[in-house]
Amino acid sequence: MHTTEVLIIGAGAAGLFCAIQAGYRGRKVRVIDHARKPGKKILMAGGGRCNFTNREVLPKHFRCSNPHFVISALKRFSSQDFIDLVERHAIDYHERDWGQLFCDHSSKDLLDALLTECEWAGVELQMNTEIHAVETLPEGGYRVQASGGAINCESLVIATGGLSFPNAGATDLGLRIARQFGLPCIRTHAALVPFTLQPRELEQLKPLAGIAVPARIRCGGAQFRENLLFTHRGISGPVVLQASNYWQPGQPIEIDLLPQLDLADWLKQQRQQKPRSALRTLLAQLLPKRLLQALESLGQLQALDETAAQLSDRRIEALQQALGQWRLVPSGTEGYRTAEVTLGGVDTHAISSKTFEAHSAPGLYFIGEVLDVTGWLGGYNLQWAWASGYCAGQYV
């Protein structure tokens, strides 16, 4: 039998950060995880360079059925607070588009810093540990039956993450524990994930695999503008991943393939300046020829056989609509196998936005991705892990 004051299940971003905060408060903290080593998804994040936060983090960057829930934590632990930690550890980093911050060298630099902080805070890490059962103690607190023996604790923190990347060890343990204690859960879906396509569209677009174009996608009341990538299974790229957070099965998405241009004005200029130029040649200045051919085969574009001089205003309007409002109905997504995060999770109405303690289960806390909080692509989900871990760490 082992005893600790704070037991955290999950040695990922949220769990480690919560442990650090609690440890610095003088609490006796143990972190357990079924993985062989801590922070596996941190190492994978950002293509191995870890997009650890964003310059601007606001509530609008998150999806949650209780939209006010994220406000408190994001205010109490900001992206600048985490940047300060990165700089204290002399980790070199750089900024990319849209305020995304990445390690210059490797995600390992960041994980090493977190593990150093854990050591300084006196945190115990116990890996290779399977969880068999969780139960309440008559005198208060919890007992976790684990492969390394039973562990009693005053505060139990669930930081088990979401369901994405099952090959990296993701499980539904956190949701099962929540349900065991009567907490409602919002149905989960793969999020920040590529779309698959219907057979007809896939047949025409599959040969474009590897081609990327700037695009704007509108979906579920949201819109994003970044690169769209054609793949062997469908469409991906940052703009698609962002849109997937707002997509519902059977729902169309609307794609603007020329978000940087007013196509109607441009074509009218070409009609005056280059009347003899073929429409196909003109459009090939804006989009890959193979993409134009695929859109013709799909019937999204009428045959591009006329010259600029032959373009009527009505035809120009039709072209603008065809390329600026391409409606596509995905057949689905690639699922948790390639999803970056999970949409849904423990219903935040059942959790304190100040302490992250369950209202109906004193001493039981939920942080990070296991909650029904899903950030946009761009460092927002890791910032949520830091912020929720920090806040819970002040109370456990």
VOGU-3710 file (C-alpha; in Angstrom, 3 decimals, decimal comma):
1> mhttevliig> 0,000/0,000/0,000  1,353/3,415/-1,011  0,090/6,755/0,243  0,452/10,201/-1,299  -1,338/13,491/-0,926  -1,883/14,070/-4,663  -2,106/11,288/-7,232  -2,198/12,252/-10,901  -3,163/9,697/-13,544  -1,488/10,728/-16,784
11> agaaglfcai> 2,091/11,872/-17,407  1,280/14,123/-20,343  1,345/17,899/-20,629  -1,537/18,643/-18,220  -0,553/15,988/-15,673  3,096/16,982/-15,484  2,289/20,671/-15,226  -0,271/20,106/-12,480  2,263/17,979/-10,607  4,865/20,745/-10,791
21> qagyrgrkvr> 2,486/23,339/-9,361  1,291/21,075/-6,538  4,842/19,997/-5,742  6,010/23,584/-5,392  3,156/24,128/-2,909  4,749/21,474/-0,725  2,278/18,718/-1,564  3,496/15,135/-1,847  2,765/14,271/-5,501  2,923/11,070/-7,497
31> vidharkpgk> 2,224/10,788/-11,230  1,367/7,390/-12,698  0,977/6,350/-16,327  0,720/3,124/-18,300  3,343/4,296/-20,816  7,015/3,415/-20,555  8,126/7,063/-20,580  6,379/10,369/-19,811  5,323/13,000/-22,338  5,046/10,847/-25,453
41> kilmagggrc> 2,534/13,171/-27,164  4,643/16,208/-26,242  7,508/14,629/-28,176  5,220/14,002/-31,169  3,667/17,479/-31,154  4,426/19,919/-33,953  6,277/17,361/-36,038  8,794/16,845/-33,237  9,279/20,544/-32,527  6,246/21,049/-30,261
51> nftnrevlpk> 3,944/23,969/-31,017  3,831/24,695/-27,292  1,562/27,767/-27,290  0,379/30,755/-29,315  1,054/34,477/-28,937  -2,679/35,157/-28,690  -4,914/32,756/-26,790  -8,563/33,739/-26,376  -11,768/31,879/-25,452  -12,862/32,075/-29,126
61> hfrcsnphfv> -10,042/29,664/-29,982  -11,770/26,814/-28,122  -14,865/24,672/-28,589  -16,752/23,747/-25,426  -20,432/23,101/-24,711  -19,975/25,507/-21,776  -18,120/28,350/-23,572  -17,526/30,449/-20,432  -15,671/27,580/-18,727  -12,273/28,318/-20,303
71> isalkrfssq> -12,157/32,034/-19,463  -10,915/31,797/-15,884  -8,039/29,385/-16,535  -6,814/31,228/-19,634  -6,704/34,475/-17,641  -4,912/32,940/-14,661  -2,214/31,234/-16,733  -1,516/32,984/-20,027  0,628/32,007/-22,976  3,190/34,580/-21,799
81> dfidlverha> 3,409/32,758/-18,469  4,437/29,591/-20,294  6,803/31,495/-22,604  8,506/32,800/-19,452  9,107/29,196/-18,335  10,514/28,280/-21,757  12,886/31,239/-21,596  13,973/30,426/-18,029  15,141/27,065/-19,326  16,960/28,748/-22,240
91> idyherdwgq> 14,973/26,814/-24,838  15,387/28,390/-28,274  12,073/28,902/-30,048  10,618/30,678/-33,066  7,291/32,078/-34,214  5,479/30,900/-37,345  2,287/32,092/-39,030  -0,673/33,036/-36,866  1,452/33,417/-33,713  2,375/29,726/-33,376
101> lfcdhsskdl> 5,468/29,140/-31,211  7,741/26,136/-31,809  10,969/24,820/-30,291  13,918/25,516/-32,588  15,526/22,128/-32,076  13,307/19,442/-30,591  10,237/18,792/-28,467  12,619/16,927/-26,179  14,026/20,268/-24,998  10,606/21,164/-23,634
111> ldalltecew> 9,943/17,758/-22,087  13,358/17,821/-20,419  12,480/21,216/-18,907  9,189/19,867/-17,524  10,908/16,802/-16,046  13,546/19,047/-14,489  10,768/21,107/-12,906  9,175/17,885/-11,631  12,485/16,905/-10,013  12,856/20,339/-8,405
121> agvelqmnte> 9,268/20,132/-7,103  9,841/16,674/-5,607  7,353/14,911/-7,899  7,499/11,103/-8,064  6,983/9,550/-11,502  5,742/5,975/-11,712  5,560/4,643/-15,273  4,550/1,231/-16,695  1,592/1,235/-14,328  -1,818/-0,111/-15,340
131> ihavetlpeg> -4,928/1,174/-13,570  -7,320/-1,579/-12,475  -9,886/0,277/-10,354  -10,636/3,559/-8,604  -12,687/3,715/-5,402  -13,547/6,198/-2,683  -12,236/5,767/0,854  -14,668/5,886/3,825  -12,572/8,560/5,518  -12,365/10,650/2,328
141> gyrvqasgga> -9,966/10,546/-0,557  -9,433/7,781/-3,105  -7,743/4,447/-3,600  -6,366/3,516/-7,004  -5,750/-0,186/-7,574  -2,787/-0,338/-9,926  -0,344/-2,908/-11,247  2,324/-1,621/-8,835  0,022/-1,928/-5,818  -2,801/0,129/-4,333
151> inceslviat> -2,253/3,869/-3,849  -4,265/5,994/-1,419  -4,525/9,750/-1,960  -6,350/12,828/-0,726  -6,669/14,397/-4,203  -6,998/12,402/-7,422  -6,338/14,186/-10,705  -7,440/12,660/-14,013  -5,134/13,878/-16,794  -5,495/10,950/-19,161
161> gglsfpnaga> -5,944/12,969/-22,373  -8,235/12,229/-25,289  -8,676/9,349/-27,704  -6,445/10,571/-30,531  -3,324/8,602/-31,497  -4,309/5,230/-30,006  -0,940/3,904/-31,200  0,654/6,336/-28,724  -1,337/4,760/-25,901  -4,504/6,876/-25,817
171> tdlglriarq> -7,427/5,250/-23,980  -10,869/6,161/-22,655  -9,822/5,586/-19,013  -10,591/9,174/-17,987  -14,105/9,010/-19,403  -14,738/5,690/-17,688  -13,661/7,126/-14,348  -15,903/10,162/-14,892  -18,905/7,967/-15,636  -18,131/5,757/-12,628
181> fglpcirtha> -18,585/8,818/-10,414  -21,755/9,927/-12,173  -20,279/12,766/-14,204  -21,903/13,430/-17,590  -19,745/13,209/-20,703  -20,194/14,881/-24,075  -20,018/12,459/-27,001  -16,507/12,293/-28,406  -15,330/12,691/-31,997  -11,963/12,863/-33,731
191> alvpftlqpr> -10,969/16,515/-34,194  -8,232/18,426/-36,003  -8,373/15,552/-38,458  -8,268/15,129/-42,283  -11,468/14,554/-44,254  -12,097/11,497/-46,391  -14,103/11,899/-49,610  -16,998/10,232/-51,401  -15,854/7,693/-54,056  -16,635/9,973/-57,021
201> eleqlkplag> -14,703/12,952/-55,665  -11,868/10,754/-54,438  -11,427/9,173/-57,873  -10,896/12,600/-59,474  -8,924/14,240/-56,667  -6,680/11,354/-55,559  -4,176/11,984/-58,410  -3,602/15,457/-56,892  -2,079/13,928/-53,721  0,746/16,143/-52,504
211> iavparircg> -0,557/19,362/-54,073  -1,278/22,202/-51,625  -3,122/25,454/-52,329  -4,195/28,401/-50,155  -7,903/28,119/-49,374  -10,701/29,325/-47,151  -13,166/26,790/-45,752  -16,522/27,647/-44,232  -18,142/25,012/-42,055  -20,588/24,937/-39,161
221> gaqfrenllf> -20,642/28,706/-38,784  -16,845/29,016/-38,690  -14,339/29,856/-41,400  -10,578/29,416/-41,673  -7,972/30,447/-44,214  -4,769/28,421/-44,544  -3,310/25,772/-46,861  -5,393/22,869/-48,184  -3,549/19,648/-49,031  -4,857/16,928/-51,329
231> thrgisgpvv> -4,063/13,387/-50,114  -4,587/9,780/-51,220  -7,583/9,545/-48,884  -9,133/13,005/-49,297  -8,144/16,465/-48,138  -5,974/17,669/-45,291  -3,754/20,624/-44,426  -4,203/23,220/-41,664  -7,425/24,707/-43,064  -9,090/21,279/-43,197
241> lqasnywqpg> -7,965/20,320/-39,697  -9,380/23,576/-38,347  -12,699/23,066/-40,131  -13,005/19,503/-38,815  -13,628/20,894/-35,312  -16,924/22,338/-36,592  -18,038/19,648/-39,061  -20,925/17,255/-38,514  -21,378/14,038/-40,556  -23,372/14,673/-43,728
251> qpieidllpq> -22,720/18,403/-43,604  -21,191/20,147/-46,655  -18,106/22,305/-46,419  -17,634/25,339/-48,664  -14,172/25,850/-50,163  -12,841/29,106/-51,614  -9,829/28,155/-53,738  -8,844/31,782/-54,358  -9,247/33,502/-50,979  -6,637/36,114/-51,807
261> ldladwlkqq> -8,342/37,326/-54,984  -11,592/38,820/-56,283  -11,810/36,518/-59,282  -14,606/38,457/-61,016  -12,617/41,714/-61,015  -9,472/39,909/-62,127  -11,206/38,174/-65,053  -12,776/41,438/-66,197  -9,306/42,992/-66,233  -7,985/40,064/-68,270
271> rqqkprsalr> -10,891/40,458/-70,683  -9,734/43,994/-71,384  -5,974/43,504/-71,251  -5,587/40,006/-72,756  -8,714/39,377/-74,841  -7,108/36,625/-76,958  -5,794/34,621/-73,993  -7,460/31,274/-73,388  -9,447/31,075/-70,168  -7,714/27,802/-69,301
281> tllaqllpkr> -4,308/29,493/-69,604  -5,384/32,449/-67,489  -6,763/30,281/-64,669  -3,600/28,147/-64,749  -1,788/31,259/-63,470  -3,902/30,997/-60,323  -4,381/27,262/-59,711  -2,547/24,051/-60,703  -3,620/22,757/-64,117  -4,320/19,302/-62,694
291> llqaleslgq> -6,696/20,782/-60,149  -8,580/22,683/-62,851  -8,848/19,474/-64,896  -10,177/17,568/-61,875  -12,789/20,248/-61,219  -13,886/20,008/-64,857  -14,192/16,219/-64,549  -16,327/16,646/-61,430  -18,571/19,125/-63,222  -17,634/21,848/-60,748
301> lqaldetaaq> -16,247/23,839/-63,686  -17,719/23,978/-67,176  -15,250/23,371/-69,998  -12,667/26,172/-70,034  -12,459/26,493/-73,818  -13,296/30,159/-74,471  -10,988/33,163/-74,697  -11,066/36,086/-72,292  -12,913/38,199/-74,880  -15,710/35,616/-75,022
311> lsdrriealq> -16,382/35,789/-71,255  -19,768/37,283/-70,424  -20,379/38,867/-67,038  -22,703/35,977/-66,268  -19,977/33,429/-67,105  -17,495/35,329/-64,930  -19,960/35,261/-62,054  -20,415/31,501/-62,502  -16,628/30,979/-62,453  -16,296/33,015/-59,288
321> qalgqwrlvp> -18,972/30,913/-57,629  -17,476/27,636/-58,860  -14,013/28,399/-57,497  -15,047/30,494/-54,503  -17,992/28,430/-53,220  -17,089/24,823/-54,014  -19,453/22,735/-51,891  -18,104/19,332/-50,951  -19,637/16,728/-48,630  -16,892/14,670/-46,934
331> sgtegyrtae> -17,648/10,989/-46,442  -16,098/11,196/-42,980  -12,754/11,771/-41,296  -9,630/9,658/-40,900  -10,635/9,122/-37,263  -8,610/8,986/-34,090  -5,667/7,314/-35,831  -4,546/10,648/-37,305  -6,606/13,128/-35,258  -4,579/15,614/-33,241
341> vtlggvdtha> -7,196/15,973/-30,502  -10,595/14,773/-29,313  -13,810/16,800/-29,473  -16,068/16,206/-26,487  -15,192/14,668/-23,137  -16,148/15,226/-19,498  -18,955/17,792/-19,393  -17,484/20,991/-17,952  -20,823/21,924/-16,364  -19,922/19,260/-13,787
351> issktfeahs> -16,473/20,766/-13,081  -15,380/23,910/-11,231  -13,789/26,383/-13,665  -11,692/27,705/-10,750  -10,334/24,518/-9,167  -11,166/21,824/-11,791  -12,706/19,721/-9,032  -15,850/17,751/-9,802  -18,840/19,390/-8,099  -20,276/16,055/-6,982
361> apglyfigev> -17,022/14,271/-6,062  -14,817/16,203/-3,623  -11,114/15,635/-4,211  -11,578/14,388/-7,792  -10,154/16,680/-10,511  -10,178/16,583/-14,321  -7,720/18,571/-16,467  -6,514/18,814/-20,040  -7,958/17,056/-23,049  -10,135/14,623/-21,087
371> ldvtgwlggy> -12,480/17,599/-20,587  -14,921/18,818/-23,224  -12,531/21,586/-24,314  -10,997/21,500/-27,796  -8,667/24,148/-29,123  -7,884/25,243/-32,646  -4,721/24,114/-34,382  -1,804/26,341/-33,440  -0,676/25,618/-29,881  -4,049/26,190/-28,236
381> nlqwawasgy> -4,556/22,647/-26,968  -1,185/22,586/-25,231  -1,892/26,009/-23,729  -5,115/24,535/-22,361  -3,090/21,694/-20,834  -0,718/24,171/-19,150  -3,534/26,470/-17,970  -5,836/23,759/-16,608  -2,892/21,944/-15,001  -1,678/25,158/-13,413
391> cagqyv> -5,089/26,049/-11,979  -5,818/22,594/-10,549  -2,295/22,512/-9,131  -3,164/25,433/-6,859  -5,942/23,468/-5,128  -5,176/19,753/-5,127
//
